[in-house]
Amino acid sequence: MVKPFPSKTHIGNHMLHPETLMLNYGYDPQLSEGAVKPPVFLTSTFVFRTAEDGQDFFDFVSGRREPPEGMGAGLVYSRFNHPNSEIVEDRLSVYERAENCALFSSGMAAIATTILAFVRPGDVILHSQPLYGGTETLLAKTLAGLSIGAVGFADGLDETAVRLAAEDAMQKGRVAMIFIETPANPTNGLVDIAMIRRVADMIGQTQRHTPIVACDNTLLGPVFQRPIEHGADLSVYSLTKYVGGHSDLIAGAAIGSKAILKDIKALRSAIGTQLDPHSCWMIGRSLETLSLRMEKADRNARLVADYLREHNKVAKVHYLAHHEPDSVAGRLFARQCSGAGSTFSFDIVGGQAAASKFLNALQIFKLAVSLGGTESLASLPASMTHSGVPADIRQKIGVLDCTIRLSIGIEHPSDLIADLAQALNEA
């Protein structure tokens, strides 16, 4: 085994910032012919120097043994690990100030693999609402078909309501996981992560098994929110969105402690939800500009949200920075988040008919699902991303027929506002 050149997180007593670490952490050019940027390792398998290395590496990647201090797990087969995934996993870990990370072939692969690593038939998942439409469908249909229950709560700020939902969940079976999404897609509803940690501990004392707390951090992370610092066990992502950031790849991640990631990585290897080398390389490229892109889009979104709030054809804007500072949500936003991000929704006056006219009139915004790319997107969640959610549930969680979701990109903000203005005039 070759011991890699150690990656620096400090210069003396000075801690290096994520913006710097995303350019060099986890990669030693001397292991790749001195290339300043990591190559794409397009190989399915790796050569062992000795039979003993082959035995050791299989033990390490399977989790049967830990590698020696300062050494990697070794490279065996690209379904288990490969250099491009290891570089990105190291960088995402250090960005979230966590111990470990696992990459996946999609955000839903990350969520499904994470859930299946800890939840068994007869167990129950306690979850916030709304969730991303794909996650809602996974819980309500796929996992329900495996006899895994789900109990939701709509107010992530009300500890009493969450504890009542937890009591209900425990009546149905062992609560193995609490899965939250904060801010929620598409309503920007917040969930108090520290409060969820308290509820998880309460459940653990009652049923003698503490559920894993997993937080979907796609909308704000890792630049504006780090859930593990507030009590979550896992931070999960669709890397397709802001981290990938260019609408040109599909990927996901789960970040947490080495102990928790051990089971997740074992299942990932078994069912083959690992991410391919080229997509990993593209994410590594995108991480170098992540903070620049998210901060620019965040500034644009504030201007757009402020404009929409004053428009007479807009009934409500669901934007984090519009919470009153002294409100429960406002205080949580200040404590848990360092920015409002650039994905939010608004309710247009005139219902679904007006929403459709507005979307059809847009000229700069692209009418498409997904979010977090450099370009601005608009969609109608009730008939698109959340169309599989029953109408009564959509009404309960605030995903209305008139709710339009915007993902603000890095264009000039005055151009975006001009496009919204003319489209609202057509609605």
C-alpha positions in Angstrom: 0.0 0.0 0.0 1.2 3.5 -0.8 0.6 6.1 1.9 -0.8 9.2 0.2 0.5 12.7 0.9 -1.7 13.9 3.8 -4.4 16.5 3.0 -4.1 19.7 5.1 -7.0 21.2 6.9 -4.9 23.7 8.8 -1.8 25.9 8.4 -0.5 26.1 11.9 -3.4 27.2 14.0 -5.3 28.6 11.0 -8.2 26.4 9.9 -8.6 26.3 6.1 -12.0 27.2 4.7 -14.1 24.9 2.5 -13.6 27.2 -0.5 -9.9 26.3 -0.4 -10.2 22.7 0.6 -12.5 22.0 -2.4 -9.6 22.6 -4.8 -7.0 20.2 -3.3 -8.3 18.1 -0.3 -8.1 14.4 -0.7 -6.0 14.4 -3.9 -2.2 13.8 -4.1 -0.9 14.8 -7.6 2.1 12.6 -7.1 -0.1 9.5 -7.2 -1.3 10.6 -10.7 1.8 11.5 -12.6 1.8 15.0 -11.1 -1.5 16.0 -12.8 -2.8 19.2 -11.0 -6.3 17.9 -11.5 -7.5 14.4 -10.8 -7.8 12.2 -13.9 -10.9 10.2 -14.7 -10.2 6.6 -13.7 -12.3 4.7 -16.3 -11.6 1.2 -15.0 -13.8 -1.5 -13.6 -11.1 -3.3 -11.6 -7.8 -2.6 -10.0 -4.5 -4.5 -10.0 -3.1 -5.8 -6.6 0.6 -5.7 -6.1 0.5 -8.9 -4.0 -2.0 -11.6 -3.0 -1.7 -10.2 0.5 -2.9 -6.8 -0.7 -5.8 -8.4 -2.4 -6.9 -10.1 0.9 -6.4 -6.9 2.9 -8.3 -4.7 0.5 -11.3 -7.0 0.4 -11.4 -7.0 4.2 -11.1 -3.2 4.2 -13.8 -2.4 1.6 -16.2 -4.9 3.1 -15.8 -3.4 6.6 -14.4 -6.6 8.1 -11.3 -4.8 9.2 -10.2 -1.1 9.4 -7.2 -0.1 7.4 -4.0 1.1 9.2 -4.0 4.6 10.5 -3.3 7.1 7.6 -4.0 4.5 4.9 -7.0 4.2 2.5 -9.1 1.1 2.1 -7.4 0.2 -1.1 -8.9 -0.2 -4.5 -10.6 -3.4 -5.6 -13.5 -2.9 -8.0 -15.4 0.2 -9.0 -18.7 -1.0 -7.6 -17.1 -0.8 -4.2 -14.8 2.3 -4.5 -12.6 4.1 -7.0 -10.3 7.1 -6.9 -12.8 9.6 -8.2 -15.4 8.7 -5.7 -13.0 8.7 -2.8 -11.8 12.3 -3.7 -15.3 13.7 -3.7 -16.3 11.7 -0.6 -13.4 13.2 1.3 -14.2 16.7 0.1 -17.9 16.5 1.0 -17.1 15.1 4.4 -14.7 18.0 5.2 -17.3 20.5 3.9 -19.9 19.2 6.3 -17.3 18.7 9.1 -18.2 15.0 9.2 -16.2 11.8 9.3 -17.4 10.0 6.2 -19.4 10.1 3.0 -20.9 7.7 0.5 -21.7 8.7 -3.1 -24.6 7.2 -5.0 -26.0 7.0 -8.6 -28.8 9.4 -7.7 -30.4 11.3 -4.8 -33.1 8.7 -4.6 -30.5 5.9 -4.6 -28.9 7.7 -1.6 -32.2 8.0 0.3 -33.4 4.4 -0.5 -30.0 2.8 0.3 -29.8 4.8 3.5 -33.3 3.8 4.6 -32.9 0.1 3.7 -29.6 0.0 5.7 -31.5 0.6 8.9 -35.2 -0.1 8.5 -36.7 -3.6 8.4 -40.3 -4.9 7.6 -42.6 -4.0 10.5 -40.6 -0.9 11.3 -41.9 2.7 11.0 -40.4 5.9 9.6 -41.4 9.1 11.2 -41.0 11.9 8.7 -41.6 15.6 8.0 -44.1 16.8 5.4 -43.8 17.8 2.6 -41.0 15.8 1.3 -39.6 15.7 -2.3 -42.1 13.9 -4.4 -39.8 11.0 -5.1 -39.3 10.4 -1.4 -43.0 10.7 -0.7 -43.6 8.0 -3.4 -40.9 5.8 -2.0 -42.5 5.9 1.5 -46.1 5.6 0.4 -45.7 2.9 -2.2 -42.4 1.1 -2.4 -41.6 0.8 1.3 -45.2 0.3 2.2 -45.2 -2.8 -0.1 -42.3 -4.1 2.1 -44.4 -3.7 5.2 -42.5 -0.6 6.3 -44.8 2.0 7.8 -44.6 5.8 7.7 -46.1 8.5 9.9 -45.8 12.2 8.9 -45.9 15.5 10.7 -46.6 18.8 8.9 -45.3 21.3 11.5 -41.6 20.9 12.1 -41.5 23.8 14.5 -44.1 22.4 17.0 -42.4 19.9 19.4 -45.7 18.9 20.9 -47.1 18.0 17.5 -44.0 16.1 16.6 -44.1 14.1 19.9 -47.7 13.2 19.3 -46.8 11.9 15.8 -43.9 10.0 17.4 -46.3 8.4 19.9 -48.6 7.4 17.0 -45.6 6.0 15.1 -44.5 3.9 18.1 -48.0 2.4 18.3 -47.5 1.0 14.8 -44.1 -0.5 15.3 -40.4 0.2 16.0 -39.5 3.7 14.9 -36.2 3.0 13.1 -35.6 6.3 11.4 -36.8 9.9 11.5 -36.4 11.4 8.0 -36.7 15.1 7.6 -36.3 17.6 4.8 -35.5 21.1 5.8 -36.2 23.5 4.2 -38.9 21.5 2.6 -39.4 21.2 -1.2 -41.3 23.2 -2.4 -42.8 25.1 0.5 -39.6 26.1 2.3 -41.1 24.9 5.6 -38.5 24.5 8.3 -37.9 21.6 10.6 -36.0 22.2 13.9 -33.2 19.7 13.8 -32.2 20.1 17.4 -35.8 19.4 18.4 -35.9 16.3 16.2 -32.8 15.1 18.0 -34.7 15.5 21.3 -37.6 13.5 20.0 -35.3 10.8 18.7 -33.8 10.5 22.1 -37.2 10.3 23.7 -38.2 7.5 21.3 -35.0 5.7 22.2 -35.7 5.8 25.9 -39.3 4.5 25.3 -38.6 1.7 22.8 -35.0 1.0 23.8 -33.8 1.7 20.2 -32.9 5.2 19.1 -33.9 5.9 15.6 -31.4 7.3 13.0 -32.1 11.0 12.2 -31.5 11.6 8.5 -31.9 15.1 7.0 -32.3 15.9 3.3 -30.0 18.9 3.0 -30.3 19.3 -0.8 -31.8 22.9 -0.8 -29.3 24.6 1.4 -26.3 22.4 1.9 -23.5 22.4 2.4 -22.9 26.1 2.1 -25.9 27.4 4.1 -26.7 24.5 6.5 -24.9 21.6 8.1 -27.5 19.3 9.8 -25.0 17.1 11.7 -23.9 20.1 13.7 -27.5 20.5 14.9 -28.0 16.9 15.9 -28.8 14.9 12.8 -27.0 11.6 12.3 -26.9 11.8 8.5 -27.0 14.5 5.9 -28.3 13.2 2.6 -28.3 14.9 -0.8 -29.4 15.0 -4.3 -26.0 16.1 -5.7 -27.8 16.6 -9.0 -28.9 19.9 -7.6 -26.6 22.6 -6.2 -23.5 20.5 -5.6 -23.4 19.3 -9.2 -24.9 22.6 -10.1 -24.9 22.5 -13.9 -28.0 20.3 -14.7 -25.7 17.8 -16.4 -25.5 14.8 -14.0 -27.5 12.6 -11.6 -25.9 11.8 -8.2 -26.6 11.6 -4.5 -24.7 11.3 -1.2 -25.0 10.4 2.5 -22.7 12.0 5.0 -22.2 11.1 8.7 -20.0 9.2 11.1 -17.8 6.2 10.0 -19.9 3.9 12.2 -23.2 4.8 10.5 -21.7 5.0 7.0 -20.3 1.5 7.4 -23.7 -0.2 7.0 -24.7 2.2 4.2 -21.6 1.5 2.2 -21.9 -2.2 2.7 -25.4 -2.1 1.2 -24.3 0.2 -1.6 -21.7 -2.3 -2.6 -24.2 -5.2 -2.4 -26.9 -3.6 -4.6 -24.7 -1.5 -6.8 -25.8 2.1 -6.2 -22.3 3.5 -6.4 -21.6 6.5 -8.6 -19.6 6.2 -11.8 -16.1 7.7 -12.1 -17.0 10.4 -14.8 -19.9 11.8 -12.8 -17.7 11.8 -9.7 -15.0 13.8 -11.6 -17.7 16.3 -12.8 -18.9 16.8 -9.2 -15.2 17.3 -8.1 -15.1 20.1 -10.7 -18.3 21.6 -9.5 -17.2 21.7 -5.9 -14.6 24.2 -6.8 -17.2 26.8 -7.6 -20.0 25.7 -5.2 -19.9 28.6 -2.8 -19.6 31.1 -5.6 -22.6 29.7 -7.4 -24.8 29.3 -4.3 -23.9 32.8 -3.0 -24.6 34.5 -6.3 -27.9 32.6 -6.7 -28.8 33.4 -3.1 -28.4 37.2 -3.8 -30.5 36.9 -6.9 -33.2 35.1 -5.1 -33.5 37.7 -2.5 -34.2 40.4 -5.1 -36.7 38.2 -7.0 -38.5 37.2 -3.8 -38.8 40.9 -2.7 -40.2 41.8 -6.1 -42.8 39.1 -6.0 -43.9 39.9 -2.5 -45.1 43.3 -3.7 -46.9 42.1 -6.8 -50.7 42.2 -6.8 -50.9 38.9 -8.7 -48.9 37.1 -6.0 -50.9 35.8 -3.0 -47.9 34.6 -0.9 -44.2 34.1 -1.3 -42.6 31.1 0.6 -39.1 32.5 1.1 -37.0 31.9 4.2 -35.6 35.4 4.6 -39.2 36.8 4.7 -39.9 35.3 8.1 -40.3 37.9 10.8 -37.1 37.8 12.9 -39.0 37.4 16.2 -41.2 34.6 14.9 -40.6 30.9 15.7 -39.6 30.3 12.1 -37.5 33.4 12.0 -35.5 32.5 15.1 -34.9 29.0 13.8 -33.8 30.2 10.5 -31.2 32.5 12.1 -30.0 29.7 14.4 -29.9 26.8 11.9 -29.2 28.4 8.5 -26.6 30.9 7.3 -28.5 31.8 4.1 -31.9 31.5 2.5 -30.8 29.7 -0.6 -32.3 30.2 -4.1 -35.2 27.8 -4.4 -38.6 28.9 -3.2 -42.2 29.0 -4.2 -45.0 31.5 -4.5 -48.8 31.2 -4.8 -50.2 33.0 -7.8 -53.6 34.7 -7.8 -56.1 32.9 -10.1 -55.4 29.2 -9.4 -54.0 26.6 -11.7 -55.2 28.4 -14.9 -53.2 31.5 -14.0 -50.2 29.4 -13.0 -50.2 27.7 -16.4 -50.5 31.0 -18.3 -47.6 32.4 -16.2 -45.4 29.4 -16.9 -46.2 29.3 -20.6 -45.3 33.0 -20.9 -41.8 32.8 -19.4 -38.9 33.6 -21.7 -35.7 33.3 -19.6 -36.9 30.9 -17.0 -36.9 27.3 -18.3 -40.1 25.3 -17.7 -38.5 22.3 -16.1 -38.3 20.3 -12.9 -35.1 20.0 -10.8 -33.3 22.9 -9.2 -29.9 24.2 -8.2 -28.4 24.7 -11.7 -26.8 27.8 -13.1 -30.0 28.5 -15.1 -33.3 29.6 -13.6 -36.1 27.1 -13.7 -39.9 27.2 -12.9 -42.4 24.4 -12.4 -45.8 23.6 -11.0 -45.2 21.0 -8.3 -48.9 19.9 -7.9 -49.0 18.7 -11.5 -45.3 17.7 -11.8 -43.0 16.7 -9.0 -45.7 16.1 -6.4 -48.4 14.8 -8.8 -48.1 11.4 -7.2 -49.1 12.8 -3.8 -52.8 12.5 -3.1 -54.7 15.8 -3.5 -55.8 15.9 0.2 -52.2 15.5 1.4 -51.0 18.2 -1.0 -53.6 20.6 0.4 -52.6 19.8 3.9 -48.9 20.4 3.3 -49.4 23.5 1.3 -48.6 22.3 -2.2 -51.5 24.0 -4.0 -52.6 24.0 -7.6 -51.4 27.7 -7.7 -48.0 27.0 -6.1 -45.2 27.8 -8.5 -41.6 26.7 -7.6 -38.7 28.8 -8.8 -35.0 27.8 -8.8 -33.1 31.0 -9.2 -29.9 30.8 -11.2 -26.9 33.1 -11.8 -28.3 35.3 -14.5 -28.5 39.1 -14.0 -31.3 39.6 -11.5 -32.9 42.5 -13.4 -33.4 40.2 -16.4 -35.0 37.6 -14.2 -37.4 40.2 -12.7 -38.3 41.5 -16.2 -39.2 38.0 -17.3 -41.3 37.4 -14.2 -43.0 40.8 -14.7 -44.1 40.1 -18.3 -45.2 36.6 -17.4 -47.3 37.8 -14.5 -49.0 40.3 -16.9 -50.0 37.4 -19.1 -51.4 35.3 -16.2 
